[in-house]
Amino acid sequence: MDLEEALQVVGEFGTYQKQAVVVLVLAQVYMACQSMLIVLVGTTPAYQIKHPEDGASASPRELGPQVIFTEDVDSIVTEWFLIKQEAYKVSLAGSLFFAGLLLGNIIFGPLSDKIGRRPVYLTGLFFEVLFGYVTAFAPNYEVFAASRLLVGLMNGGIGLVCFVLAQEYVGKSYWALTGTLTSMIFAVGISLFGALGYLIRPWRSLATAANSSGVLIFLLSVTLPESPRWLYSQGRTEEAEEVLRVMAVRNGNPANHLLLQRVGVAKPGSSCSGGLLQLLLHPVLRLRTLVLMYVWYACSLVYYGLTLGAGETSGNRFVNVAMYGLVELPAYPLCIYFINKDWAGRRKSMASFLGLAGAACLLTMFIPENTGMLLNVTSLALLGKLMVSAAFNITYVYTAELYPTVIRNAGLGVCSMSCRFGGILAPFVPSMRAVHQSMPFTVFCLSGFTAGCLGLLLPETLNQPAVDTMEELERTPPHRVLESKPLLYEDR
């Protein structure tokens, strides 16, 4: 039998898979806290300078005795006096985290396709927790900034592998559910971080508490098995059968005679065993990847641009952070509903939500900043966050379905790599208000509209069988422009 038939026997989403998925989605809470850390530990409180004429050119050490912070806030800004000409270092620390995510996607995605999901995930999680404690106990800004880069490096790598594992443990019909659940718990993690920040005000204590949850997640993750889909795609059929048998026993469906077919499976080291090179050489995957890279970039720019700006909007910063997390939650039931409908599917739903996110950002330009009405800049920004969260979630699920198993992590890694460019730029977009008040939302609006239009070029994957090998991709019938009949390697 093939893998899909085997999962029908084992149980597509049985007790064992549910327990494994719970561990993986709980890891999203930890990763969300690390992603949002700079929003609260980088808070800049109101301050006064005793001698304003000397403040512009003074170094942080000289400026320190002259600064009086008028708010009771403990952050890296108050500890290292990151104001005036040093203020850019707060945004820089945020961008370094996203630069780390970028490097993590480049390194960890192909690596997990080559040596396996589980060892890459566990190694990355261990070092992220380690570097997270370096952040909490950093003696100076330079060590703090370097640790954020390293935490981002690990976060970017394990985020991808964690998502892929949640997909590959279950049957194809549950991919939308597990993918959506992963993104939803990330949003819950943002809200919990806002509550944690309210309860723990000193920034070092907050960083320590937020990082300590990673220790528990690591201990739980040690029990996770390797992905049976990855083992099967690599020709390690006997190992895949063993994992499936363990799942079957734990699910209460003994499958002692479960045997997977040995034909049509890519062997390790073969020309079709995956890798970044396939994304460049294969004509269908090349065009598909280019479109997906821009869609991921736009999603990230709008998502993190709106989220990281939460601390700068009016009102309580802790409530704002929590609201920007909670507002995402309605997006996920909407995703599950629309992407499983024949008249909507993955492609149309993703494009529509991106267009609506752009429209919400466009409307903010016509609303006065401090209006007391229900329809104001903050509510429209939250609506934009809701829409782009839905689009981002669909993009994760959709991208995983567009790539064969042998290069799924490589494909997700390249797309997520471009996504991190959006994340690197996102901390600086809110500062564009200095040019014009509407500039940040103009950028978000144009990004959403253009990504939505390009996304319509992609093929629909709803009710299509999962593709495990490059040979299966070659046999897939064409449906859309970016799924035209590929040029076979032997015809080149």
Order of alpha helices (4+ residues) and beta strands (2+ residues): alpha-alpha-beta-alpha-alpha-beta-alpha-alpha-alpha-alpha-alpha-alpha-alpha-alpha-alpha-alpha-alpha-alpha-alpha-alpha-alpha-alpha-alpha
